[in-house]
Amino acid sequence: MDLIGIMEKYAKYFVTFNIILMLIFSSFLIYKKVNYGYIFEKDVSLEGGILIGIPKNINIRISDLKALEFDNSIYNLYETENAIYLEAKEDFNVTNFISFLNEKYNLGISENDLIIQTFDPFFSK
């Protein structure tokens, strides 16, 4: 059987399959928007910005940093096995952040104690 014959014979099934795929994908996007408030999460990999890693040996908990999430320049705050990571916009002032931690929690840390990475935006602005 030739390719054109197969396409003509099963055209309805191909169209139905594509419509079902579009419905599933659309449902997934609607689900993310309703449950999480966004479809694509803002983070430093897309928007550019600063990633600050705070090692676990600096005795600070993620709950201590949750108060900072009201700041509009912070995208995300999450914890891994070895560090707490804070993703922020390019205009986030790291020096003020370190001063805040030192004053509030009496840590005595410097920029050398943290993991600080700067990312350029993936998409141009």
Secondary structure, 3 states (H helix, E strand, C coil): CCHHHHHHHCHHHHHHHHHHHHHHHHHHHHHHHHHHCCCCCCCHHHHCEEEEEEEHHHCCCHHHHHHHHHCCCEEEEEECCCEEEEEECCCCCHHHHHHHHHHHHCCCCCHHHCEEEEECCCCCC
